[in-house]
Amino acid sequence: MGKSSIAQISRRSTRLFEEDASVTTGEDSNIEKQRSSRGPSVNGETRAIAMGELDVESSSLGGLEDMGRKGALYEAPQTCEHKLISSCAVQNKPLNFGTVVEGKIYRSSFPVTDDFQFLQTLGLKTIVSLVDKEWDPEFLDFMNSNGIDHRIVEMAGTKKVDIPQEVMQKIIGEVLNQGNFPLLIHCNHGKHRTGCAVAVVRLVHGWPVEHVIDEYRGYAEPKIRDCDLKYIREYEVSSLTSALVSTIATRPVASILTSSKIRYVGAAAILLIWLATVMTLRKP
């Protein structure tokens, strides 16, 4: 089995998170215990993706259309395995850190200062946050100093509301955009929101649903959510593919064609007009 099919899970015993108990304060209060007090957000350093703003590249669509054929980005496993790494071997990795696609896509809980040295070794180009809040200055400084683009696609806790299709569309659009690689996707605990997003990536790639469920359980235990299992089992990849096709189809032509292609199209149009004119003039 290739490296891309192995979920590498780290759980540091020195950093435990209690599961969210309320809509407004549960998650944040637990994470605050792991951090110093937050400062104000730094303008321009994070980018929340507004509804309808997602610009899905054709290469992203290709990742959907060619799944299982290229085998380069996503390689479906013959069996589903989890490699549990001992805490001594994963010192200073984020809680619930895992490799989705080696060298391209990683997952974790919310990164804290102790994680930055390890994350720096990944050469990240993008961090996709599934939560939106006032960001720690240290986190912003880490991204700024390493030239990391911060994309925010806010996703409510999965036990609170159903996951809107347009939200998952934006998340997967970011994750499948090869221009964002290497990227890290995270929520608060790296279990449920991140777990559902990675599950859709696996389904898009053609993993058997039971293998996807097995991987989800490996990260979510002991707090496996029935609503997440239902979402994964019932998810229709065709709906995501159609949504991405629709997104590309509704983009302005100028944003799809490069300037050079536009010139070629213009030249071809002029040539056709010239040929039509010549043929007309030659008629008796």
Secondary structure in CASP SS format (residue, H / E / C, confidence):
PFRMAT SS
TARGET T0000
AUTHOR 0000-0000-0000
METHOD secondary structure of the structure
MODEL  1
M C 1.00
G C 1.00
K H 1.00
S H 1.00
S H 1.00
I E 1.00
A E 1.00
Q E 1.00
I E 1.00
S C 1.00
R C 1.00
R C 1.00
S C 1.00
T C 1.00
R C 1.00
L C 1.00
F C 1.00
E C 1.00
E C 1.00
D C 1.00
A C 1.00
S C 1.00
V C 1.00
T C 1.00
T C 1.00
G H 1.00
E H 1.00
D H 1.00
S H 1.00
N H 1.00
I H 1.00
E H 1.00
K C 1.00
Q C 1.00
R C 1.00
S C 1.00
S C 1.00
R C 1.00
G C 1.00
P C 1.00
S C 1.00
V C 1.00
N C 1.00
G C 1.00
E C 1.00
T C 1.00
R E 1.00
A E 1.00
I C 1.00
A C 1.00
M C 1.00
G C 1.00
E C 1.00
L C 1.00
D C 1.00
V C 1.00
E C 1.00
S H 1.00
S H 1.00
S H 1.00
L H 1.00
G H 1.00
G H 1.00
L H 1.00
E H 1.00
D C 1.00
M C 1.00
G C 1.00
R C 1.00
K C 1.00
G C 1.00
A C 1.00
L C 1.00
Y C 1.00
E C 1.00
A C 1.00
P C 1.00
Q C 1.00
T C 1.00
C C 1.00
E E 1.00
H E 1.00
K E 1.00
L E 1.00
I C 1.00
S C 1.00
S C 1.00
C C 1.00
A C 1.00
V C 1.00
Q C 1.00
N C 1.00
K C 1.00
P C 1.00
L C 1.00
N C 1.00
F C 1.00
G E 1.00
T E 1.00
V E 1.00
V E 1.00
E C 1.00
G C 1.00
K C 1.00
I E 1.00
Y E 1.00
R E 1.00
S E 1.00
S C 1.00
F C 1.00
P C 1.00
V C 1.00
T H 1.00
D H 1.00
D H 1.00
F H 1.00
Q H 1.00
F H 1.00
L H 1.00
Q H 1.00
T C 1.00
L C 1.00
G C 1.00
L C 1.00
K C 1.00
T E 1.00
I E 1.00
V E 1.00
S E 1.00
L C 1.00
V C 1.00
D C 1.00
K C 1.00
E C 1.00
W C 1.00
D C 1.00
P H 1.00
E H 1.00
F H 1.00
L H 1.00
D H 1.00
F H 1.00
M H 1.00
N H 1.00
S H 1.00
N C 1.00
G C 1.00
I C 1.00
D E 1.00
H E 1.00
R E 1.00
I E 1.00
V C 1.00
E C 1.00
M C 1.00
A C 1.00
G C 1.00
T C 1.00
K C 1.00
K C 1.00
V C 1.00
D C 1.00
I C 1.00
P C 1.00
Q H 1.00
E H 1.00
V H 1.00
M H 1.00
Q H 1.00
K H 1.00
I H 1.00
I H 1.00
G H 1.00
E H 1.00
V H 1.00
L H 1.00
N C 1.00
Q H 1.00
G H 1.00
N H 1.00
F C 1.00
P C 1.00
L E 1.00
L E 1.00
I E 1.00
H E 1.00
C C 1.00
N C 1.00
H C 1.00
G C 1.00
K C 1.00
H C 1.00
R H 1.00
T H 1.00
G H 1.00
C H 1.00
A H 1.00
V H 1.00
A H 1.00
V H 1.00
V H 1.00
R H 1.00
L H 1.00
V H 1.00
H H 1.00
G C 1.00
W C 1.00
P C 1.00
V H 1.00
E H 1.00
H H 1.00
V H 1.00
I H 1.00
D H 1.00
E H 1.00
Y H 1.00
R H 1.00
G H 1.00
Y H 1.00
A H 1.00
E C 1.00
P C 1.00
K C 1.00
I C 1.00
R C 1.00
D H 1.00
C H 1.00
D H 1.00
L H 1.00
K H 1.00
Y H 1.00
I H 1.00
R H 1.00
E H 1.00
Y C 1.00
E C 1.00
V H 1.00
S H 1.00
S H 1.00
L H 1.00
T H 1.00
S H 1.00
A H 1.00
L H 1.00
V H 1.00
S H 1.00
T H 1.00
I H 1.00
A H 1.00
T C 1.00
R C 1.00
P C 1.00
V H 1.00
A H 1.00
S H 1.00
I H 1.00
L C 1.00
T C 1.00
S H 1.00
S H 1.00
K H 1.00
I H 1.00
R H 1.00
Y H 1.00
V H 1.00
G H 1.00
A H 1.00
A H 1.00
A H 1.00
I H 1.00
L H 1.00
L H 1.00
I H 1.00
W H 1.00
L H 1.00
A H 1.00
T H 1.00
V H 1.00
M H 1.00
T H 1.00
L H 1.00
R H 1.00
K C 1.00
P C 1.00
END
